[in-house]
Amino acid sequence: MIKVSVIGSGNVAQHLIQAFSKTDDLELVQVFSRNPKSVSTTLATAKIISDFNDLKTVDLIIIAVTDNAIVEVSKQLPFQNQLVVHTSGNLAMESLNDKNRKGVFYPLQTFTKSKEIDFTTIPICLEAQNESDFKTLEMVASSVSDSVSRINSKQRKALHVAAVFVSNFTNHLYQIGFDICKENDLSFDILKPLIQETASKIKKLLPSEAQTGPAKRKDTQTINEHLSFLTNENQKEIYKLLTKSIIDNGKKL
Amino acid sequence: MIKVSVIGSGNVAQHLIQAFSKTDDLELVQVFSRNPKSVSTTLATAKIISDFNDLKTVDLIIIAVTDNAIVEVSKQLPFQNQLVVHTSGNLAMESLNDKNRKGVFYPLQTFTKSKEIDFTTIPICLEAQNESDFKTLEMVASSVSDSVSRINSKQRKALHVAAVFVSNFTNHLYQIGFDICKENDLSFDILKPLIQETASKIKKLLPSEAQTGPAKRKDTQTINEHLSFLTNENQKEIYKLLTKSIIDNGKKL
């Protein structure tokens, strides 16, 4: 059975640990955490370590820490020629320390500690320096997810940027919707079915097919009325830029 | 039983007609359509008319046509002192012709002809000039939806603007994600679970609690790397503006 250890105790690490605990296809050997309490509920205490020198030899070490800490953690590992991967969407595989074999194990999802998630639906993007290591990663990823892809570092960066648009920026648009509701004594709940349907449409339709609204219709009267209604300069600016982008996009089609 | 007729055959009209056909709480008397073929599949031919003079007296006339045509249609109706409503999120109730009693019946949702939708989950925003007409609208709305609210014209405009942000603009961010995938030989499918989860989080969490990403973390290194990665000036500009907005929003909290 493939032996895996995880370094980290943040959102990604916690969700990985939970997913690994549920499968019989691999053995989760150890979890390194500078803050053992944060992982203790999901794991036997004996498996939790906080000293790199206690790390046992395994088939795969997954560094699931913030981007800024990955280079340093990979340097501190007390062994060499092991398969070591990070979980970052943004960092190149090459950033890992040269003393070990490198790879990437990037689950493309937005993780929130308080919210459970079905790991089997999460796309896992894999990269490795050689085919045998790639096979190991593929086996580990397939044991927890139904969607496993080979993605090189440049493509992974593209996905990470795209994810910022479709997830982080989208959530900020929800924030603006929330703010507009609040200013007008309206419950944000009234927008929630619309938010769900907008996401649901994209399962089957292309974004170009799903696009609706005044910008798509080039309905300048409604656009101008909306701009007069908005008093917040920042909201106005975002409205103008995204409206222009939708209109320009329509011209390309 | 309340008698209702619908004017129009676009997305909103079609979905309303379908919903009304399914309930036994009201009688759908007639549908006016300049293009009878577009509604004929869902309705008995005898009910479809294309001459305003054929309209029978009913309890409620719903004008479900594009914003630009509402004023003219309400003027052409061959009767007076009837309850006449429009379905627009943007137009004031007062825009309807003065010869009839006015109201608004605004279903807050994004409708696509090719996609069925559970009407019971759609919030319906109602407005009327008097309480007795409001009760009629409330009965009609409640017969097809579980979410019925009293919303005045200013609040409705706010909702319409908010809907542009959370739905039309969000879909455009999906479009940008799609474009970035295409440019990098990636399937857009890989972003779909993230899109669904981003929408799903908002059911339980506030947008401020659900916000993640480099802007939220003020991770300027990743932000700069993303900006260097993007070559499309329009995408760059949207990235900058939304990133700034997330950072500024964080300062307010």
Contacts between the chains, C-beta under 8 A, distances in Angstrom:
chain1	res1	chain2	res2	distance
A	67	B	219	7.4
A	67	B	221	7.9
A	67	B	222	6.6
A	68	B	219	8.0
A	68	B	221	7.7
A	90	B	222	5.4
A	90	B	225	6.5
A	90	B	226	7.9
A	108	B	190	6.3
A	108	B	191	7.3
A	108	B	193	7.5
A	108	B	194	5.9
A	109	B	193	6.4
A	109	B	194	5.7
A	109	B	197	6.0
A	110	B	194	6.2
A	110	B	197	5.7
A	110	B	198	5.9
A	110	B	201	7.0
A	110	B	210	8.0
A	110	B	212	5.4
A	111	B	212	7.7
A	112	B	201	6.2
A	112	B	205	6.9
A	112	B	209	7.7
A	112	B	210	6.7
A	112	B	212	7.4
A	114	B	205	7.6
A	115	B	201	6.2
A	115	B	204	7.0
A	115	B	205	7.2
A	117	B	197	6.7
A	121	B	193	5.0
A	122	B	193	6.0
A	123	B	190	4.7
A	123	B	193	6.2
A	125	B	190	7.6
A	147	B	190	7.5
A	147	B	193	7.4
A	149	B	190	6.4
A	151	B	186	7.5
A	154	B	184	7.1
A	155	B	184	5.2
A	155	B	185	7.0
A	155	B	186	5.7
A	157	B	225	7.6
A	157	B	229	5.7
A	158	B	180	5.5
A	158	B	181	7.2
A	158	B	183	7.2
A	158	B	184	3.9
A	158	B	186	6.4
A	158	B	229	7.2
A	159	B	181	7.5
A	159	B	184	7.8
A	159	B	186	6.3
A	159	B	190	6.6
A	159	B	191	7.3
A	160	B	226	7.5
A	161	B	180	6.1
A	161	B	226	4.9
A	161	B	229	5.6
A	161	B	230	6.5
A	161	B	239	7.9
A	162	B	176	7.4
A	162	B	177	4.2
A	162	B	180	4.2
A	162	B	181	5.9
A	162	B	186	8.0
A	162	B	191	5.9
A	163	B	177	7.5
A	163	B	191	6.7
A	163	B	194	5.8
A	164	B	213	5.6
A	164	B	214	6.8
A	164	B	215	7.9
A	164	B	226	6.4
A	164	B	239	7.3
A	165	B	173	4.8
A	165	B	176	4.8
A	165	B	177	5.0
A	165	B	180	7.2
A	165	B	235	7.8
A	165	B	238	7.7
A	165	B	239	7.5
A	166	B	173	5.6
A	166	B	174	5.6
A	166	B	176	7.8
A	166	B	177	4.0
A	166	B	191	5.5
A	166	B	194	6.3
A	166	B	195	5.3
A	166	B	198	7.1
A	167	B	194	5.2
A	167	B	195	7.2
A	167	B	197	7.9
A	167	B	198	4.5
A	167	B	212	7.4
A	167	B	213	7.1
A	168	B	211	7.1
A	168	B	212	6.2
A	168	B	213	3.1
A	168	B	214	7.5
A	168	B	215	6.5
A	168	B	216	7.0
A	168	B	246	7.2
A	169	B	173	5.3
A	169	B	238	7.7
A	169	B	239	7.9
A	169	B	242	4.6
A	169	B	246	8.0
A	170	B	170	4.9
A	170	B	173	5.3
A	170	B	174	7.9
A	170	B	195	7.6
A	170	B	198	5.5
A	170	B	199	7.9
A	171	B	198	5.9
A	171	B	201	7.6
A	171	B	202	7.3
A	171	B	207	5.8
A	171	B	210	5.4
A	171	B	211	5.3
A	171	B	212	7.5
A	172	B	207	7.5
A	172	B	211	6.8
A	172	B	215	7.9
A	172	B	242	5.8
A	172	B	245	6.3
A	172	B	246	5.1
A	172	B	249	7.3
A	173	B	165	4.8
A	173	B	166	5.6
A	173	B	169	5.4
A	173	B	170	5.3
A	173	B	173	7.3
A	174	B	166	5.6
A	174	B	170	7.9
A	174	B	202	5.4
A	174	B	207	4.3
A	174	B	210	7.5
A	175	B	207	3.8
A	175	B	208	6.5
A	175	B	211	6.9
A	175	B	249	6.4
A	176	B	162	7.5
A	176	B	165	4.8
A	176	B	166	7.8
A	177	B	162	4.2
A	177	B	163	7.5
A	177	B	165	5.0
A	177	B	166	4.0
A	177	B	207	7.8
A	178	B	206	7.1
A	178	B	207	5.0
A	180	B	158	5.5
A	180	B	161	6.1
A	180	B	162	4.2
A	180	B	165	7.2
A	181	B	158	7.2
A	181	B	159	7.5
A	181	B	162	5.9
A	183	B	158	7.3
A	184	B	154	7.0
A	184	B	155	5.2
A	184	B	158	3.9
A	184	B	159	7.8
A	185	B	155	7.0
A	186	B	151	7.5
A	186	B	155	5.7
A	186	B	158	6.4
A	186	B	159	6.3
A	186	B	162	8.0
A	190	B	108	6.3
A	190	B	123	4.7
A	190	B	125	7.6
A	190	B	147	7.5
A	190	B	149	6.4
A	190	B	159	6.6
A	191	B	108	7.3
A	191	B	159	7.4
A	191	B	162	5.9
A	191	B	163	6.7
A	191	B	166	5.5
A	192	B	202	6.8
A	192	B	203	6.4
A	193	B	108	7.4
A	193	B	109	6.3
A	193	B	121	5.0
A	193	B	122	6.0
A	193	B	123	6.2
A	193	B	147	7.4
A	194	B	108	5.9
A	194	B	109	5.7
A	194	B	110	6.2
A	194	B	163	5.8
A	194	B	166	6.3
A	194	B	167	5.2
A	195	B	166	5.3
A	195	B	167	7.2
A	195	B	170	7.6
A	195	B	199	5.4
A	195	B	202	5.8
A	196	B	199	5.6
A	196	B	200	7.8
A	196	B	203	7.5
A	197	B	109	6.0
A	197	B	110	5.7
A	197	B	117	6.7
A	197	B	167	7.9
A	198	B	110	5.9
A	198	B	166	7.0
A	198	B	167	4.4
A	198	B	170	5.5
A	198	B	171	5.9
A	198	B	199	7.2
A	199	B	170	7.9
A	199	B	195	5.4
A	199	B	196	5.6
A	199	B	198	7.2
A	199	B	199	3.5
A	199	B	200	7.8
A	200	B	196	7.8
A	200	B	199	7.8
A	201	B	110	7.0
A	201	B	112	6.3
A	201	B	115	6.2
A	201	B	171	7.6
A	202	B	171	7.3
A	202	B	174	5.4
A	202	B	192	6.8
A	202	B	195	5.9
A	203	B	192	6.4
A	203	B	196	7.5
A	204	B	115	7.1
A	205	B	112	6.9
A	205	B	114	7.6
A	205	B	115	7.2
A	206	B	178	7.1
A	207	B	171	5.8
A	207	B	172	7.5
A	207	B	174	4.3
A	207	B	175	3.8
A	207	B	177	7.8
A	207	B	178	5.0
A	208	B	175	6.5
A	209	B	112	7.8
A	210	B	110	7.9
A	210	B	112	6.7
A	210	B	171	5.4
A	210	B	174	7.5
A	211	B	168	7.1
A	211	B	171	5.3
A	211	B	172	6.8
A	211	B	175	6.9
A	212	B	110	5.4
A	212	B	111	7.7
A	212	B	112	7.4
A	212	B	167	7.4
A	212	B	168	6.2
A	212	B	171	7.5
A	213	B	164	5.6
A	213	B	167	7.1
A	213	B	168	3.1
A	214	B	164	6.8
A	214	B	168	7.5
A	215	B	164	7.9
A	215	B	168	6.4
A	215	B	172	7.9
A	216	B	168	7.0
A	219	B	67	7.4
A	219	B	68	8.0
A	221	B	67	7.9
A	221	B	68	7.7
A	222	B	67	6.6
A	222	B	90	5.4
A	225	B	90	6.5
A	225	B	157	7.6
A	226	B	90	7.9
A	226	B	160	7.5
A	226	B	161	4.9
A	226	B	164	6.5
A	229	B	157	5.7
A	229	B	158	7.2
A	229	B	161	5.6
A	230	B	161	6.5
A	234	B	245	5.6
A	234	B	248	6.8
A	235	B	165	7.8
A	237	B	241	6.4
A	238	B	165	7.7
A	238	B	169	7.7
A	238	B	241	6.1
A	238	B	242	6.9
A	238	B	245	6.4
A	239	B	161	7.9
A	239	B	164	7.3
A	239	B	165	7.5
A	239	B	169	7.9
A	241	B	237	6.4
A	241	B	238	6.1
A	241	B	241	5.7
A	242	B	169	4.6
A	242	B	172	5.8
A	242	B	238	6.9
A	245	B	172	6.3
A	245	B	234	5.5
A	245	B	238	6.3
A	246	B	168	7.2
A	246	B	169	7.9
A	246	B	172	5.1
A	248	B	234	6.8
A	249	B	172	7.3
A	249	B	175	6.4
